[in-house]
């Protein structure tokens, strides 16, 4: 019984050490601009970055593309989510609205 309990505790400790960190980035679209709270994240390989995009641009539909992953047709009042796993640590992630290519931004990444 003690061996079974020890094995369960070791498995739980292993699973907790293998859980990835998810970094949250909130993006608000307003007046034909991306408004982002942070422009730099400290991440490690294996972490994920979750972008939550809120369209507050009344009467306008937007898209949000980052690192080749795109969420199309985010209408006024809607929220979309994109999550990227960082398997290799790039210096930055670029994002753009494909319908309005002047709407763009950069999220810088640094390693811990």
LUMLUM-755795 format. One record per residue (C-alpha): residue in one letter; x, y, z. Coordinates in Angstrom, 3 decimals, padded with zeros to 6 digits. Layout:
BEGIN
<site resn="a" east="X" north="Y" up="Z"/>
...
This chain:
BEGIN
<site resn="x" east="000.000" north="000.000" up="000.000"/>
<site resn="x" east="002.820" north="002.408" up="000.856"/>
<site resn="x" east="004.514" north="001.690" up="-002.489"/>
<site resn="x" east="001.293" north="002.454" up="-004.375"/>
<site resn="x" east="000.871" north="005.734" up="-002.486"/>
<site resn="x" east="004.510" north="006.697" up="-003.156"/>
<site resn="x" east="004.111" north="005.906" up="-006.854"/>
<site resn="x" east="000.962" north="008.060" up="-007.037"/>
<site resn="x" east="002.724" north="010.973" up="-005.333"/>
<site resn="x" east="005.692" north="010.693" up="-007.706"/>
<site resn="x" east="003.356" north="010.623" up="-010.709"/>
<site resn="x" east="001.537" north="013.711" up="-009.443"/>
<site resn="x" east="004.834" north="015.563" up="-008.905"/>
<site resn="x" east="005.935" north="014.629" up="-012.444"/>
<site resn="x" east="002.658" north="015.838" up="-013.963"/>
<site resn="x" east="002.865" north="019.137" up="-012.086"/>
<site resn="x" east="006.427" north="019.724" up="-013.328"/>
<site resn="x" east="005.317" north="018.998" up="-016.907"/>
<site resn="x" east="002.401" north="021.439" up="-016.938"/>
<site resn="x" east="003.004" north="024.316" up="-019.261"/>
<site resn="x" east="002.731" north="027.947" up="-018.358"/>
<site resn="x" east="000.077" north="029.895" up="-020.235"/>
<site resn="x" east="000.728" north="033.619" up="-020.646"/>
<site resn="x" east="-002.388" north="035.728" up="-021.172"/>
<site resn="x" east="-002.359" north="038.675" up="-023.593"/>
<site resn="x" east="-005.485" north="040.806" up="-023.914"/>
<site resn="x" east="-005.976" north="042.649" up="-027.189"/>
<site resn="x" east="-008.686" north="045.253" up="-027.681"/>
<site resn="x" east="-009.545" north="046.430" up="-031.180"/>
<site resn="x" east="-010.761" north="050.020" up="-031.028"/>
<site resn="x" east="-010.683" north="052.886" up="-033.549"/>
<site resn="x" east="-008.858" north="050.741" up="-036.123"/>
<site resn="x" east="-006.015" north="049.956" up="-033.689"/>
<site resn="x" east="-004.824" north="047.009" up="-031.626"/>
<site resn="x" east="-004.571" north="048.096" up="-028.000"/>
<site resn="x" east="-002.345" north="045.693" up="-026.050"/>
<site resn="x" east="-001.506" north="045.937" up="-022.348"/>
<site resn="x" east="001.951" north="044.451" up="-022.720"/>
<site resn="x" east="004.429" north="044.420" up="-025.541"/>
<site resn="x" east="006.944" north="041.987" up="-024.034"/>
<site resn="x" east="006.688" north="038.567" up="-022.381"/>
<site resn="x" east="009.203" north="036.408" up="-020.566"/>
<site resn="x" east="008.591" north="032.863" up="-021.797"/>
<site resn="x" east="010.276" north="029.487" up="-021.936"/>
<site resn="x" east="010.108" north="026.913" up="-024.697"/>
<site resn="x" east="007.033" north="024.783" up="-024.118"/>
<site resn="x" east="004.996" north="027.683" up="-022.709"/>
<site resn="x" east="001.846" north="028.881" up="-024.436"/>
<site resn="x" east="000.646" north="032.388" up="-025.181"/>
<site resn="x" east="-003.134" north="032.875" up="-025.218"/>
<site resn="x" east="-004.405" north="035.952" up="-027.053"/>
<site resn="x" east="-007.922" north="037.084" up="-026.189"/>
<site resn="x" east="-009.106" north="039.568" up="-028.808"/>
<site resn="x" east="-012.060" north="041.869" up="-028.072"/>
<site resn="x" east="-013.529" north="043.858" up="-030.981"/>
<site resn="x" east="-014.868" north="047.185" up="-029.708"/>
<site resn="x" east="-014.669" north="048.854" up="-033.121"/>
<site resn="x" east="-018.352" north="049.578" up="-033.739"/>
<site resn="x" east="-019.602" north="048.549" up="-037.166"/>
<site resn="x" east="-016.280" north="047.041" up="-038.279"/>
<site resn="x" east="-015.281" north="043.375" up="-038.654"/>
<site resn="x" east="-011.604" north="042.498" up="-038.151"/>
<site resn="x" east="-009.279" north="039.525" up="-038.266"/>
<site resn="x" east="-006.280" north="038.773" up="-036.070"/>
<site resn="x" east="-003.362" north="036.795" up="-037.450"/>
<site resn="x" east="-000.265" north="035.942" up="-035.473"/>
<site resn="x" east="002.526" north="033.618" up="-036.518"/>
<site resn="x" east="000.403" north="032.123" up="-039.307"/>
<site resn="x" east="-002.623" north="031.418" up="-037.092"/>
<site resn="x" east="-005.640" north="033.529" up="-038.028"/>
<site resn="x" east="-009.013" north="034.219" up="-036.487"/>
<site resn="x" east="-011.327" north="035.684" up="-039.131"/>
<site resn="x" east="-014.445" north="037.790" up="-038.899"/>
<site resn="x" east="-014.309" north="039.081" up="-035.355"/>
<site resn="x" east="-017.414" north="041.269" up="-035.400"/>
<site resn="x" east="-018.145" north="044.247" up="-033.191"/>
<site resn="x" east="-018.826" north="043.066" up="-029.639"/>
<site resn="x" east="-017.305" north="039.615" up="-030.200"/>
<site resn="x" east="-014.305" north="038.028" up="-028.524"/>
<site resn="x" east="-011.951" north="035.483" up="-030.073"/>
<site resn="x" east="-009.081" north="033.450" up="-028.629"/>
<site resn="x" east="-005.881" north="032.169" up="-030.224"/>
<site resn="x" east="-003.386" north="030.062" up="-028.288"/>
<site resn="x" east="000.149" north="029.416" up="-029.512"/>
<site resn="x" east="002.610" north="026.965" up="-028.026"/>
<site resn="x" east="006.175" north="028.268" up="-028.046"/>
<site resn="x" east="008.210" north="025.270" up="-029.217"/>
<site resn="x" east="011.147" north="027.393" up="-030.343"/>
<site resn="x" east="011.747" north="030.779" up="-028.792"/>
<site resn="x" east="011.513" north="033.479" up="-031.477"/>
<site resn="x" east="012.513" north="037.071" up="-030.732"/>
<site resn="x" east="009.045" north="038.339" up="-031.510"/>
<site resn="x" east="005.550" north="037.500" up="-032.693"/>
<site resn="x" east="004.012" north="039.772" up="-035.329"/>
<site resn="x" east="000.266" north="040.258" up="-035.572"/>
<site resn="x" east="-001.904" north="041.893" up="-038.231"/>
<site resn="x" east="-005.509" north="042.395" up="-039.320"/>
<site resn="x" east="-005.671" north="040.962" up="-042.866"/>
<site resn="x" east="-008.684" north="043.121" up="-043.727"/>
<site resn="x" east="-006.850" north="046.281" up="-042.589"/>
<site resn="x" east="-003.097" north="045.606" up="-043.084"/>
<site resn="x" east="-002.061" north="048.908" up="-041.514"/>
<site resn="x" east="-003.330" north="047.461" up="-038.232"/>
<site resn="x" east="-000.324" north="045.552" up="-036.947"/>
<site resn="x" east="001.837" north="045.092" up="-033.902"/>
<site resn="x" east="004.699" north="043.165" up="-032.327"/>
<site resn="x" east="004.982" north="041.145" up="-029.130"/>
<site resn="x" east="008.616" north="040.753" up="-028.048"/>
<site resn="x" east="009.611" north="037.493" up="-026.362"/>
<site resn="x" east="012.505" north="036.988" up="-024.014"/>
<site resn="x" east="013.624" north="033.808" up="-022.297"/>
<site resn="x" east="013.543" north="033.394" up="-018.548"/>
